[in-house]
Amino acid sequence: YPALALPVNVALSLQGGIRVSRSNRYFEFAPPAIAVEGQNVDRLLFNQVDAGPPNELGQMKIPPDLPTLPGNEPGTVLIEARRGEQTLDRRTLTELRSGALRAQKTCGAGSAARLIIHGVTHRMQPSRP
């Protein structure tokens, strides 16, 4: 029954986490888990750091304190699924540091606050007593 067999191709996907925008930008305090679909993945590399094989469910967390790759901005994470020396799939995401978030509040009673996350403005009305 070949239709019931595990897929031969390998694919990496990002699951969970708090996404900042529609792109692969996540807050550093809530990164996604990495899910590996397929079989025969020997190890996952995060910015060229070998993190070993995924767990029995095919998932792995992003290791902390990864080095920055030359030519990339800090917070960029390159994820590679490998079998031997062959790269089977690759994904890139960006973890936003705490300095990327800023909140502004205008002065005065009853004023609305504005939360700005990388150019996206959300207006919040003050609560009523």
N, C-alpha and C positions, 0 to 999 in steps of 0.2 A: 504494500500500500504506500506508494511514493508520496501521495498527497498528505499522509499523516507523518511523514518524516520531518526531522528538524531542518530548518532552512540551511542551505549551503553558504549563502552569502551572510556577511556579518554587517550589522548596522548599529551605530551608537545613537542613543536618544537621551534627551535631558528630561528628567521627571521631577516634578515638585519645584521647590524653591520659590522665591519671590522675584518675579520678573519686573524690571523697570520699564521696559517698553516692549514693542513687538519683536524686537531683535533679541539676540542671545546676551542680553545685559541683565545681570542679577545683582542683588545686594550681597555684599560680602558676608553679612551675618545670616543669610538664608540662601545658600547656593543650592542648585539642583543636585540630585543624585544622577549618576551616569548608569544607564541601562544598556546592556549588551544583548542584542538579539542575534542569534546564530550560535554556532558551535566552534570548538577548536581555537579559542582565543587563549594564547599563552600568558599574555600580560597586557596591562594598560600602562601607557606612559602619559604623564602629566608634565608638560614643559620639559620633556626628555628625562624626567625622573621616573624610574621603574617602580610602579606600585603593586606589582604582582598580578595574579589573575583575579577576575571578579569573583564574588561569593557564589554560592550554589544557586542563588536566584538570578545571577547575571547582573548584579548591581555593585556599585562602588561609590564611596564618597570621595570628594575632591580633597586631596591631602592639604594640610595647612602649610604656610610658609614656603610656597613654591618659588624658585628663582624666576626672574624675568628673562625671557629669551631675547637675544640681541635683535634689535629692530622692532620690538613690540613695546607697547605702552604697559606700565605696571598694571596688574590686575588681569591681563590677558592670559587665558589658560588654553593651551593646545593639548587636546586629548587624542591619543592614538591607540587603536586596538591592533595588536601585533600577534602574528604567528611566526615564530622564528624571527627572521629579519624582515619579513614581508609586512607592510602596513595594509591592514584590511579595511579600515575606515578611520576617518579623522573628523573631529569637530572642534570648533573654537568658540569660547564664550568669554565674556568680560565680567569680572567681579568688581562692582563699584565700592570703593572705600567709603568710610563714614563721612569724609569731606565732600563727597559728591551730592549730598543731600543738604539743602538749606531751607529753613522756614523763615518767612517774613510775616510780621504782624504790624499792621498800621496802628498808630496811637489813637487813643480816644475810646470812650465807653461805647459799647455796642458796635464797634467796627468789625468788619469781616477780616479773617486771616487768609493769606494766600500761601499755599504750599507749592514750591517750585521744584520739580524733579527733572533736571536736564531739559529745560525748555517746555515742559508740560505743566500748565498751571491748573490747579484745582482750587476752587473757591469754597471756603467753609464758612457758614453763617454761625454767629455766636449762639450759644444755647440760651433759651429764654428762662428766666426764673419762675 
